[in-house]
Amino acid sequence: MRVTWLLSYTTMDDAYYIIEYGSDVCKPIERDALLEKIGEYETTYIYRGKYDSNGKVR
């Protein structure tokens, strides 16, 4: 799993990418789909809050 952050004065957003077992392709995955796939295994760096038009709600 890879997490990418986009930070600016008005925007604070995240993007998630995953390399599944047996694959060599890194592909984007929606946050909710990622949480569904990994369950509670390791969620330290996964944002659990809400989003608006500028990304994460602060």
Secondary structure as GFF3:
##gff-version 3
##sequence-region A 1 58
A	DSSP	beta_strand	2	7	.	.	.	ID=ss1
A	DSSP	beta_strand	12	18	.	.	.	ID=ss2
A	DSSP	beta_strand	27	29	.	.	.	ID=ss3
A	DSSP	alpha_helix	31	38	.	.	.	ID=ss4
A	DSSP	beta_strand	51	52	.	.	.	ID=ss5
A	DSSP	beta_strand	55	56	.	.	.	ID=ss6
###
